[in-house]
Amino acid sequence: LKFFENRGHKIIPSSSLIPENDPSVLFTTAGMQQFKNYYTDSKKAIKDFGDLNVTTVQKCIRTGDIDEVGDNTHLTFFEMLGNFSFGGYSRRKAIEYAHDFIVKELCLEISYVTFFKGNENVQKDEESEKIWKEIGIEDIREEGEDVFWGPTGDSGPCGPTTEIYCKNSDGQDVEIWNIVFNEYFCNGSREKLNKGEATLKKLDILGIDTGMGLERLVTVVQKKKNIYETDLFNNEITKDERIVADHIKAALFIISEGVTPSNTGRGYVLRRLI
């Protein structure tokens, strides 16, 4: 937060785990969710925040990867570090900020980065590839649909991404930061977009949306093999115990939002976790 505040970003508190402006999803799954509307109307950012650039640490719940929980990197509840811009700066500046924070601020080494290779609807992200080369990153990999993010819910901003990988203490590459370039608005869900049932419209401004998982970052910074060995969990535990620890933490944060176990909606997710 201090790093980006010193670079002209307004610090914004985490929004609730219960989305206020996106009824199409049960929980907040990304840092950008509270900012969805600002990517299509940047004037509101000046009015509400006094700036086009903001930074947050966002509480998130994701159940899409719940079968992966207990491995080295996946959690149901996690905290997302993010910096966001609603037409305030370019691809280059977003990538330079990320590089400077990881390499100069944290003194970590970037293992490799990715960029979007393009498809029938979106051209190859040659600009990101060029920027990383000029910065001096040697291992730059083009990838497919995994590096096109969004939209969240039934519609919204979306675009190509560039991912940053660092090595954990085992020498395994871990994705720690994803920089999304919200260049498009999708009038349907990601599933509909993939089926050709939704279309993309170019946005008037380039929106920057980044997400860096705190727990994954701490794993690399503290030179651990997995997220459960960090001081966020601070224990050598079996895979089954990892799942229990994850579900307890997720349940507690959901309960803190006033949700109670039930047979429907958010309450059903909570009940299943318990």
Stockholm file with secondary structure:
# STOCKHOLM 1.0

chainA/1-274         LKFFENRGHKIIPSSSLIPENDPSVLFTTAGMQQFKNYYTDSKKAIKDFGDLNVTTVQKCIRTGDIDEVGDNTHLTFFEMLGNFSFGGYSRRKAIEYAHDFIVKELCLEISYVTFFKGNENVQKDEESEKIWKEIGIEDIREEGEDVFWGPTGDSGPCGPTTEIYCKNSDGQDVEIWNIVFNEYFCNGSREKLNKGEATLKKLDILGIDTGMGLERLVTVVQKKKNIYETDLFNNEITKDERIVADHIKAALFIISEGVTPSNTGRGYVLRRLI
#=GR chainA/1-274 SS CHHHHTTTCEECCCCCSSCSSCTTSSSCCSGGGGGGGGGTCTHHHHHHHSSSEEEEEEEEECCTTGGGTTSSSCCSEEEEEEEEEESSSCHHHHHHHHHIIIIIISCCCCCEEEEECCCSSSCCCHHHHHHHHHHTCCCEEEESGGGEECCCTTSEEEEEEEEEEEECTTSCEEEEEEEEEEEEEESSCHHHHHTTCSCEEEEEEEEEEEEEEHHHHHHHHTTCSSGGGSTTTCSCCCHHHHHHHHHHHHHHHHHTTTCCCCSSHHHHHHHHHC
#=GC SS_cons         CHHHHTTTCEECCCCCSSCSSCTTSSSCCSGGGGGGGGGTCTHHHHHHHSSSEEEEEEEEECCTTGGGTTSSSCCSEEEEEEEEEESSSCHHHHHHHHHIIIIIISCCCCCEEEEECCCSSSCCCHHHHHHHHHHTCCCEEEESGGGEECCCTTSEEEEEEEEEEEECTTSCEEEEEEEEEEEEEESSCHHHHHTTCSCEEEEEEEEEEEEEEHHHHHHHHTTCSSGGGSTTTCSCCCHHHHHHHHHHHHHHHHHTTTCCCCSSHHHHHHHHHC
//
